[in-house]
Amino acid sequence: MSDLMDGESVEIQGSAAKPYVIKNVGGVYSCSCPAWRNQSRSIERRTCKHLRHYRGEAAEQQRLGSLSIPCRRADKTDNTAKNRAPALLLAQNWSGDVDLADWWLSEKLDGVRAYWDGQCFWSRNGNRFHAPAWFVQGLPSQPLDGELWIDRRRFQRTVSIVRRQDQSELWHEVSYLVFDAPAETARFEDRQAFVRECLAQKRPPFARKLEQQRCQGINHLRQELARIEALGGEGLMLREPGSSYVAGRSTTLLKVKAFHDAEARVIGHQPGAGRHKGRLGAVLVELADGTQFAVGTGFTDCQREQPPAIGTVITFRYQELTDGGVPRFPSFVRMGTDQAATQPRLLD
C-alpha cells in the first residue's frame, strides 16, 4: 500500500466527478470526502474508506491506536447518552472494487442495532432499551453485538416496541439476532464459534445466532441478493475472513444492496493517482438527461492503459440513485451494447 510523507497530498477518485484529496500534515491524515469531514471525533482520530484503501487497513489501525472494543459495561450513573454509546463496528458500502469471494455473507436485517453489555441492551447512540427480564433470560455476561428484529418490512413496528420503557409484553414479537462478540480479540470465525457456544449453554428463548455462509463469487452474491430482496429483505452484509472487531467504519464489513446496470456516454478522462498515476483514474460520463458523474472502479489495469474512447458508451453498475438522480457507487462493467446512453434502469 502507498503512504504519504509529511506535507504530501494525493488525489483519490471516488464516486463523485471531482476526486477527493488525501493529505498528511504532521502525521494527521485527512480526506476531503464528506464521510471524513462530517465525523464528530477529533481530526487526528478520523478515518474513511479512502484512507483505509490508500494506506491499508493495518496501517490505519496502527495510526489510530487499538480500536478493539473494551470489555466494559455502560456507566448507568452517567446520563449523557454520548458517553454511554458503545464503540461498534460499522459497515462501509461496497463499491464493486473488492472481490467478495470467500467472504462471510448474511442478510442485512432491517431491525434495530443493539449492544448487549452483559446486563442490558444499548443502542449505538447510547440509549438503553428496557427489555423485560424474561426476554434477556439466558443471555451471557459477555458483550454481544446484534439486532433486535421482528421480520422483514417490520422496522417501524420493531422501533415502536423496543423504544418503550414499560417492559411491555409486546417484546414477545421481537428476537435478538446475534452476529458478533465485540470483546473477543479473536478472528471472526472464532468469534462466531464463541457466540454459538454462549447461546447453546443456556439457550435464551428470544436470542439466536445470525446465520453466515461463504460467498462463492459475484454470481452467488447476486443470486442471494435477489432472493433476499424478493422476500422483502434489505440487502446483504459481507465480512472479511479472519478479520478483527474494530470500532468505527471498516472495510472489513461491507453492506451490499441492489445492483442495477445502465449505460452512459464517455465525455472525458480523469488522470489516476497513487498506483494509477500515469494512466486512467476515472472516466467522466453523461446520461441521456445530461447528468454527469465519474466512474473510477471496475477497470482492469489493461483498460486503464487503454481506456474507453470519448464518445463511446459504457455499461456501468450502481446500487441506487441519489436524490439528485446521480448513480451511487458506479462501477465499470463493459463497453455498452448501444451507442446511445440510457437512463438508469435495470438491463436484461
C-alpha positions as a Markdown table, in Angstrom:
| # | Residue | x | y | z |
|---|---|---|---|---|
| 1 | Met | 0.0 | 0.0 | 0.0 |
| 2 | Ser | 1.0 | 3.6 | -0.6 |
| 3 | Asp | 1.7 | 6.2 | 2.1 |
| 4 | Leu | 2.3 | 10.0 | 2.2 |
| 5 | Met | 5.3 | 11.9 | 3.7 |
| 6 | Asp | 4.6 | 14.8 | 5.9 |
| 7 | Gly | 3.2 | 17.7 | 3.8 |
| 8 | Glu | 2.3 | 15.4 | 0.8 |
| 9 | Ser | -1.2 | 15.0 | -0.7 |
| 10 | Val | -2.7 | 12.8 | -3.3 |
| 11 | Glu | -6.0 | 12.8 | -5.3 |
| 12 | Ile | -8.2 | 9.7 | -5.0 |
| 13 | Gln | -11.1 | 9.1 | -7.3 |
| 14 | Gly | -14.4 | 8.4 | -5.6 |
| 15 | Ser | -18.0 | 8.2 | -6.9 |
| 16 | Ala | -18.2 | 12.0 | -7.4 |
| 17 | Ala | -17.0 | 13.6 | -10.6 |
| 18 | Lys | -14.3 | 15.6 | -8.7 |
| 19 | Pro | -11.5 | 13.5 | -7.0 |
| 20 | Tyr | -11.0 | 13.7 | -3.2 |
| 21 | Val | -7.8 | 14.9 | -1.7 |
| 22 | Ile | -5.9 | 12.9 | 1.0 |
| 23 | Lys | -3.3 | 14.8 | 3.0 |
| 24 | Asn | -0.7 | 14.2 | 5.7 |
| 25 | Val | 0.1 | 17.2 | 7.8 |
| 26 | Gly | 2.3 | 16.4 | 10.8 |
| 27 | Gly | 1.0 | 12.9 | 11.0 |
| 28 | Val | -2.6 | 13.9 | 10.8 |
| 29 | Tyr | -4.3 | 12.4 | 7.8 |
| 30 | Ser | -7.3 | 14.0 | 6.3 |
| 31 | Cys | -9.6 | 13.4 | 3.3 |
| 32 | Ser | -11.9 | 15.9 | 1.6 |
| 33 | Cys | -14.7 | 13.4 | 1.3 |
| 34 | Pro | -18.0 | 14.1 | 3.2 |
| 35 | Ala | -17.5 | 11.0 | 5.4 |
| 36 | Trp | -14.3 | 12.3 | 6.8 |
| 37 | Arg | -15.4 | 15.9 | 7.1 |
| 38 | Asn | -18.7 | 15.1 | 8.9 |
| 39 | Gln | -17.3 | 12.9 | 11.7 |
| 40 | Ser | -17.8 | 14.3 | 15.2 |
| 41 | Arg | -14.5 | 13.0 | 16.6 |
| 42 | Ser | -11.2 | 15.0 | 16.7 |
| 43 | Ile | -9.4 | 15.3 | 13.4 |
| 44 | Glu | -6.5 | 13.1 | 14.4 |
| 45 | Arg | -8.9 | 10.2 | 15.2 |
| 46 | Arg | -10.8 | 10.4 | 11.9 |
| 47 | Thr | -10.6 | 7.9 | 9.0 |
| 48 | Cys | -12.6 | 6.9 | 6.0 |
| 49 | Lys | -12.7 | 4.3 | 3.3 |
| 50 | His | -10.4 | 6.3 | 1.0 |
| 51 | Leu | -7.7 | 6.5 | 3.7 |
| 52 | Arg | -8.1 | 2.8 | 4.5 |
| 53 | His | -8.0 | 1.8 | 0.9 |
| 54 | Tyr | -5.0 | 4.0 | 0.1 |
| 55 | Arg | -2.9 | 3.3 | 3.2 |
| 56 | Gly | -4.2 | -0.1 | 4.0 |
| 57 | Glu | -6.4 | -1.3 | 6.9 |
| 58 | Ala | -3.5 | -2.4 | 9.1 |
| 59 | Ala | -1.7 | 1.0 | 8.7 |
| 60 | Glu | -4.9 | 2.9 | 9.6 |
| 61 | Gln | -5.5 | 0.7 | 12.7 |
| 62 | Gln | -1.9 | 1.2 | 13.8 |
| 63 | Arg | -2.2 | 5.0 | 13.3 |
| 64 | Leu | -5.4 | 5.3 | 15.3 |
| 65 | Gly | -4.3 | 3.0 | 18.0 |
| 66 | Ser | -6.1 | 0.0 | 19.3 |
| 67 | Leu | -9.7 | 0.2 | 18.2 |
| 68 | Ser | -10.8 | -3.1 | 19.7 |
| 69 | Ile | -13.9 | -2.9 | 21.8 |
| 70 | Pro | -13.0 | -3.0 | 25.5 |
| 71 | Cys | -14.9 | -5.4 | 27.6 |
| 72 | Arg | -16.9 | -2.8 | 29.5 |
| 73 | Arg | -20.4 | -2.1 | 30.6 |
| 74 | Ala | -22.0 | 1.2 | 30.0 |
| 75 | Asp | -22.0 | 3.6 | 33.0 |
| 76 | Lys | -25.5 | 3.5 | 34.4 |
| 77 | Thr | -24.8 | 6.6 | 36.5 |
| 78 | Asp | -23.8 | 8.7 | 33.5 |
| 79 | Asn | -26.9 | 10.3 | 32.0 |
| 80 | Thr | -25.1 | 11.5 | 28.9 |
| 81 | Ala | -26.0 | 9.2 | 26.1 |
| 82 | Lys | -22.9 | 10.1 | 24.1 |
| 83 | Asn | -20.7 | 8.8 | 27.0 |
| 84 | Arg | -22.7 | 5.6 | 27.2 |
| 85 | Ala | -22.5 | 4.8 | 23.4 |
| 86 | Pro | -20.7 | 1.6 | 22.7 |
| 87 | Ala | -17.9 | 1.7 | 20.1 |
| 88 | Leu | -19.4 | -0.6 | 17.5 |
| 89 | Leu | -18.1 | -1.9 | 14.2 |
| 90 | Leu | -19.8 | -0.1 | 11.3 |
| 91 | Ala | -20.1 | -1.1 | 7.7 |
| 92 | Gln | -18.9 | 0.6 | 4.5 |
| 93 | Asn | -20.8 | 0.5 | 1.3 |
| 94 | Trp | -19.4 | -2.0 | -1.2 |
| 95 | Ser | -18.4 | 0.0 | -4.3 |
| 96 | Gly | -17.6 | -3.0 | -6.5 |
| 97 | Asp | -13.8 | -2.8 | -6.2 |
| 98 | Val | -13.4 | -5.7 | -3.8 |
| 99 | Asp | -13.6 | -9.3 | -4.7 |
| 100 | Leu | -16.0 | -10.8 | -2.2 |
| 101 | Ala | -15.4 | -14.4 | -3.0 |
| 102 | Asp | -14.9 | -16.4 | 0.3 |
| 103 | Trp | -16.2 | -13.6 | 2.5 |
| 104 | Trp | -18.9 | -14.4 | 5.0 |
| 105 | Leu | -22.4 | -13.5 | 3.8 |
| 106 | Ser | -25.5 | -12.8 | 5.8 |
| 107 | Glu | -28.8 | -10.9 | 5.4 |
| 108 | Lys | -28.8 | -7.2 | 6.2 |
| 109 | Leu | -31.6 | -7.0 | 8.8 |
| 110 | Asp | -34.0 | -4.1 | 8.9 |
| 111 | Gly | -34.2 | -4.1 | 12.7 |
| 112 | Val | -32.6 | -2.1 | 15.5 |
| 113 | Arg | -28.9 | -2.4 | 16.3 |
| 114 | Ala | -28.4 | -3.5 | 19.9 |
| 115 | Tyr | -25.3 | -3.9 | 22.0 |
| 116 | Trp | -25.7 | -6.4 | 24.9 |
| 117 | Asp | -23.2 | -5.4 | 27.7 |
| 118 | Gly | -23.9 | -8.5 | 29.8 |
| 119 | Gln | -26.8 | -6.9 | 31.7 |
| 120 | Cys | -28.9 | -4.8 | 29.4 |
| 121 | Phe | -29.2 | -3.6 | 25.8 |
| 122 | Trp | -27.9 | -0.3 | 24.5 |
| 123 | Ser | -28.4 | 1.5 | 21.1 |
| 124 | Arg | -25.5 | 2.6 | 19.1 |
| 125 | Asn | -26.2 | 6.1 | 20.3 |
| 126 | Gly | -26.0 | 5.2 | 24.0 |
| 127 | Asn | -29.7 | 4.9 | 24.8 |
| 128 | Arg | -30.9 | 2.0 | 26.9 |
| 129 | Phe | -33.5 | -0.5 | 25.6 |
| 130 | His | -35.7 | -1.6 | 28.5 |
| 131 | Ala | -36.2 | -5.3 | 27.6 |
| 132 | Pro | -38.2 | -7.4 | 30.1 |
| 133 | Ala | -36.3 | -9.8 | 32.4 |
| 134 | Trp | -37.9 | -12.8 | 30.7 |
| 135 | Phe | -36.6 | -11.5 | 27.3 |
| 136 | Val | -32.9 | -11.4 | 28.4 |
| 137 | Gln | -33.1 | -14.6 | 30.4 |
| 138 | Gly | -30.2 | -16.9 | 29.4 |
| 139 | Leu | -28.1 | -14.2 | 27.7 |
| 140 | Pro | -24.4 | -14.4 | 28.6 |
| 141 | Ser | -22.5 | -12.0 | 30.8 |
| 142 | Gln | -20.1 | -11.3 | 27.9 |
| 143 | Pro | -20.9 | -8.5 | 25.4 |
| 144 | Leu | -22.7 | -9.3 | 22.2 |
| 145 | Asp | -23.5 | -7.3 | 19.1 |
| 146 | Gly | -26.7 | -8.0 | 17.2 |
| 147 | Glu | -30.1 | -6.7 | 16.0 |
| 148 | Leu | -33.5 | -6.6 | 17.7 |
| 149 | Trp | -35.7 | -7.8 | 14.9 |
| 150 | Ile | -39.3 | -8.9 | 14.2 |
| 151 | Asp | -39.4 | -9.7 | 10.5 |
| 152 | Arg | -38.7 | -8.2 | 7.1 |
| 153 | Arg | -40.5 | -4.9 | 6.4 |
| 154 | Arg | -41.4 | -4.6 | 10.1 |
| 155 | Phe | -38.8 | -2.0 | 11.0 |
| 156 | Gln | -41.3 | 0.6 | 12.3 |
| 157 | Arg | -43.1 | -2.0 | 14.4 |
| 158 | Thr | -39.8 | -3.0 | 15.9 |
| 159 | Val | -38.8 | 0.5 | 16.8 |
| 160 | Ser | -42.2 | 1.2 | 18.4 |
| 161 | Ile | -41.7 | -1.7 | 20.7 |
| 162 | Val | -38.1 | -1.5 | 21.7 |
| 163 | Arg | -38.2 | 2.2 | 22.5 |
| 164 | Arg | -41.0 | 1.7 | 25.1 |
| 165 | Gln | -39.8 | 1.9 | 28.7 |
| 166 | Asp | -42.6 | -0.2 | 30.2 |
| 167 | Gln | -41.1 | -3.6 | 29.5 |
| 168 | Ser | -44.2 | -4.4 | 27.5 |
| 169 | Glu | -45.4 | -7.9 | 26.7 |
| 170 | Leu | -45.1 | -6.7 | 23.1 |
| 171 | Trp | -41.4 | -7.8 | 23.3 |
| 172 | His | -42.7 | -11.3 | 22.7 |
| 173 | Glu | -42.8 | -10.3 | 19.0 |
| 174 | Val | -39.1 | -9.5 | 19.0 |
| 175 | Ser | -36.0 | -11.6 | 18.6 |
| 176 | Tyr | -32.3 | -10.8 | 19.2 |
| 177 | Leu | -30.2 | -12.0 | 16.3 |
| 178 | Val | -26.5 | -12.1 | 17.3 |
| 179 | Phe | -23.8 | -11.6 | 14.7 |
| 180 | Asp | -20.6 | -10.8 | 16.8 |
| 181 | Ala | -18.8 | -10.8 | 20.1 |
| 182 | Pro | -17.2 | -7.3 | 20.5 |
| 183 | Ala | -15.0 | -8.0 | 23.5 |
| 184 | Glu | -13.3 | -11.1 | 21.9 |
| 185 | Thr | -9.9 | -10.3 | 20.2 |
| 186 | Ala | -10.0 | -13.5 | 18.1 |
| 187 | Arg | -10.6 | -13.6 | 14.4 |
| 188 | Phe | -14.2 | -13.5 | 13.0 |
| 189 | Glu | -14.5 | -17.3 | 12.6 |
| 190 | Asp | -13.5 | -17.9 | 16.3 |
| 191 | Arg | -15.9 | -15.2 | 17.5 |
| 192 | Gln | -18.7 | -16.9 | 15.6 |
| 193 | Ala | -17.9 | -20.2 | 17.4 |
| 194 | Phe | -17.8 | -18.2 | 20.7 |
| 195 | Val | -21.3 | -16.8 | 20.0 |
| 196 | Arg | -22.6 | -20.2 | 19.1 |
| 197 | Glu | -21.3 | -21.7 | 22.4 |
| 198 | Cys | -22.6 | -18.9 | 24.5 |
| 199 | Leu | -26.1 | -19.3 | 23.1 |
| 200 | Ala | -26.0 | -23.1 | 23.3 |
| 201 | Gln | -25.2 | -23.1 | 27.1 |
| 202 | Lys | -28.4 | -21.6 | 28.4 |
| 203 | Arg | -30.5 | -21.4 | 25.2 |
| 204 | Pro | -32.0 | -18.0 | 25.7 |
| 205 | Pro | -35.5 | -18.3 | 24.2 |
| 206 | Phe | -35.5 | -15.0 | 22.4 |
| 207 | Ala | -31.9 | -15.0 | 21.0 |
| 208 | Arg | -30.3 | -16.8 | 18.2 |
| 209 | Lys | -27.1 | -16.6 | 16.1 |
| 210 | Leu | -27.4 | -14.9 | 12.7 |
| 211 | Glu | -26.5 | -17.5 | 10.0 |
| 212 | Gln | -23.4 | -16.9 | 7.9 |
| 213 | Gln | -22.4 | -18.5 | 4.7 |
| 214 | Arg | -19.4 | -18.3 | 2.4 |
| 215 | Cys | -19.8 | -16.1 | -0.7 |
| 216 | Gln | -18.9 | -18.2 | -3.7 |
| 217 | Gly | -18.4 | -15.2 | -6.0 |
| 218 | Ile | -20.2 | -12.5 | -7.8 |
| 219 | Asn | -22.9 | -14.7 | -9.3 |
| 220 | His | -23.7 | -16.3 | -5.9 |
| 221 | Leu | -23.8 | -12.8 | -4.4 |
| 222 | Arg | -26.3 | -11.5 | -7.0 |
| 223 | Gln | -28.4 | -14.6 | -6.7 |
| 224 | Glu | -28.6 | -14.4 | -2.9 |
| 225 | Leu | -29.3 | -10.6 | -3.1 |
| 226 | Ala | -32.1 | -11.2 | -5.5 |
| 227 | Arg | -33.5 | -14.0 | -3.2 |
| 228 | Ile | -33.4 | -11.8 | -0.1 |
| 229 | Glu | -34.9 | -8.8 | -1.9 |
| 230 | Ala | -37.7 | -11.0 | -3.3 |
| 231 | Leu | -38.6 | -11.9 | 0.3 |
| 232 | Gly | -38.7 | -8.3 | 1.3 |
| 233 | Gly | -35.2 | -8.1 | 2.7 |
| 234 | Glu | -33.0 | -5.0 | 2.7 |
| 235 | Gly | -29.7 | -6.4 | 1.3 |
| 236 | Leu | -26.6 | -8.3 | 2.4 |
| 237 | Met | -23.7 | -7.9 | 4.8 |
| 238 | Leu | -20.3 | -9.3 | 3.9 |
| 239 | Arg | -17.5 | -9.8 | 6.4 |
| 240 | Glu | -13.8 | -10.4 | 5.6 |
| 241 | Pro | -12.5 | -13.8 | 6.7 |
| 242 | Gly | -10.1 | -13.7 | 9.6 |
| 243 | Ser | -10.9 | -10.1 | 10.4 |
| 244 | Ser | -10.9 | -8.4 | 13.9 |
| 245 | Tyr | -13.6 | -6.5 | 15.6 |
| 246 | Val | -12.7 | -2.8 | 15.4 |
| 247 | Ala | -14.6 | 0.3 | 16.3 |
| 248 | Gly | -15.9 | 2.7 | 13.6 |
| 249 | Arg | -16.4 | 2.2 | 9.9 |
| 250 | Ser | -14.2 | -0.6 | 8.4 |
| 251 | Thr | -13.6 | -2.0 | 5.0 |
| 252 | Thr | -13.7 | -5.5 | 6.6 |
| 253 | Leu | -17.5 | -5.2 | 6.9 |
| 254 | Leu | -19.4 | -4.2 | 3.7 |
| 255 | Lys | -23.1 | -3.7 | 3.0 |
| 256 | Val | -24.5 | -4.6 | -0.4 |
| 257 | Lys | -27.8 | -3.5 | -1.8 |
| 258 | Ala | -29.5 | -3.9 | -5.2 |
| 259 | Phe | -27.4 | -3.9 | -8.3 |
| 260 | His | -28.6 | -2.0 | -11.3 |
| 261 | Asp | -26.9 | -1.8 | -14.8 |
| 262 | Ala | -27.2 | 1.2 | -17.0 |
| 263 | Glu | -25.4 | 2.9 | -19.9 |
| 264 | Ala | -23.7 | 6.3 | -20.2 |
| 265 | Arg | -21.6 | 8.1 | -22.8 |
| 266 | Val | -17.9 | 8.8 | -22.1 |
| 267 | Ile | -17.2 | 12.5 | -22.3 |
| 268 | Gly | -13.8 | 12.8 | -20.6 |
| 269 | His | -10.9 | 11.0 | -18.9 |
| 270 | Gln | -9.5 | 11.9 | -15.4 |
| 271 | Pro | -5.9 | 11.1 | -14.6 |
| 272 | Gly | -5.1 | 8.5 | -11.9 |
| 273 | Ala | -3.2 | 8.9 | -8.7 |
| 274 | Gly | -1.2 | 6.6 | -6.4 |
| 275 | Arg | -0.7 | 3.3 | -8.2 |
| 276 | His | -2.7 | 4.5 | -11.1 |
| 277 | Lys | -0.5 | 7.6 | -11.7 |
| 278 | Gly | 0.2 | 8.0 | -15.4 |
| 279 | Arg | -2.9 | 6.1 | -16.6 |
| 280 | Leu | -6.7 | 6.3 | -16.3 |
| 281 | Gly | -8.2 | 7.2 | -12.9 |
| 282 | Ala | -11.8 | 7.5 | -13.9 |
| 283 | Val | -14.0 | 8.2 | -16.9 |
| 284 | Leu | -16.4 | 11.2 | -16.8 |
| 285 | Val | -19.7 | 10.1 | -18.3 |
| 286 | Glu | -23.1 | 11.6 | -19.1 |
| 287 | Leu | -26.6 | 10.1 | -19.1 |
| 288 | Ala | -29.2 | 10.9 | -21.6 |
| 289 | Asp | -30.7 | 13.5 | -19.4 |
| 290 | Gly | -27.4 | 15.4 | -19.1 |
| 291 | Thr | -26.4 | 14.1 | -15.6 |
| 292 | Gln | -22.7 | 13.8 | -15.4 |
| 293 | Phe | -20.5 | 11.8 | -12.9 |
| 294 | Ala | -17.3 | 9.8 | -12.7 |
| 295 | Val | -16.8 | 6.1 | -12.9 |
| 296 | Gly | -13.5 | 5.1 | -11.3 |
| 297 | Thr | -13.8 | 1.5 | -10.3 |
| 298 | Gly | -14.2 | -1.8 | -12.1 |
| 299 | Phe | -11.4 | -1.2 | -14.7 |
| 300 | Thr | -8.6 | -3.7 | -15.2 |
| 301 | Asp | -5.0 | -2.5 | -15.5 |
| 302 | Cys | -5.2 | -3.0 | -19.2 |
| 303 | Gln | -8.4 | -1.0 | -19.5 |
| 304 | Arg | -6.7 | 1.8 | -17.6 |
| 305 | Glu | -3.9 | 1.8 | -20.0 |
| 306 | Gln | -6.3 | 1.9 | -23.0 |
| 307 | Pro | -9.5 | 3.5 | -21.6 |
| 308 | Pro | -12.8 | 3.7 | -23.4 |
| 309 | Ala | -12.7 | 6.4 | -26.1 |
| 310 | Ile | -14.5 | 9.6 | -25.7 |
| 311 | Gly | -17.9 | 9.3 | -27.4 |
| 312 | Thr | -18.3 | 5.6 | -26.8 |
| 313 | Val | -21.0 | 4.1 | -24.5 |
| 314 | Ile | -20.1 | 2.0 | -21.4 |
| 315 | Thr | -22.3 | -0.2 | -19.2 |
| 316 | Phe | -21.8 | 0.5 | -15.5 |
| 317 | Arg | -23.3 | -1.0 | -12.4 |
| 318 | Tyr | -24.6 | 1.0 | -9.4 |
| 319 | Gln | -26.6 | 0.4 | -6.2 |
| 320 | Glu | -29.1 | 3.3 | -6.0 |
| 321 | Leu | -29.7 | 6.9 | -7.1 |
| 322 | Thr | -29.1 | 10.0 | -5.0 |
| 323 | Asp | -31.9 | 12.5 | -4.5 |
| 324 | Gly | -30.3 | 14.4 | -7.4 |
| 325 | Gly | -30.5 | 11.4 | -9.7 |
| 326 | Val | -26.8 | 10.5 | -9.7 |
| 327 | Pro | -25.9 | 6.8 | -9.5 |
| 328 | Arg | -24.2 | 5.9 | -6.3 |
| 329 | Phe | -21.0 | 3.8 | -6.3 |
| 330 | Pro | -20.9 | 3.3 | -10.1 |
| 331 | Ser | -18.5 | 0.6 | -11.3 |
| 332 | Phe | -17.5 | -0.1 | -14.9 |
| 333 | Val | -18.8 | -3.4 | -16.3 |
| 334 | Arg | -18.1 | -3.4 | -20.1 |
| 335 | Met | -18.4 | -1.5 | -23.3 |
| 336 | Gly | -22.1 | -0.7 | -23.9 |
| 337 | Thr | -24.4 | -2.6 | -26.1 |
| 338 | Asp | -25.8 | 0.5 | -27.8 |
| 339 | Gln | -24.4 | 3.9 | -28.9 |
| 340 | Ala | -27.0 | 5.9 | -27.0 |
| 341 | Ala | -26.8 | 6.4 | -23.3 |
| 342 | Thr | -29.8 | 5.3 | -21.3 |
| 343 | Gln | -31.4 | 6.5 | -18.1 |
| 344 | Pro | -30.5 | 4.4 | -15.1 |
| 345 | Arg | -32.5 | 1.2 | -15.3 |
| 346 | Leu | -32.1 | -2.5 | -14.8 |
| 347 | Leu | -30.8 | -4.1 | -18.1 |
| 348 | Asp | -32.0 | -7.6 | -19.1 |
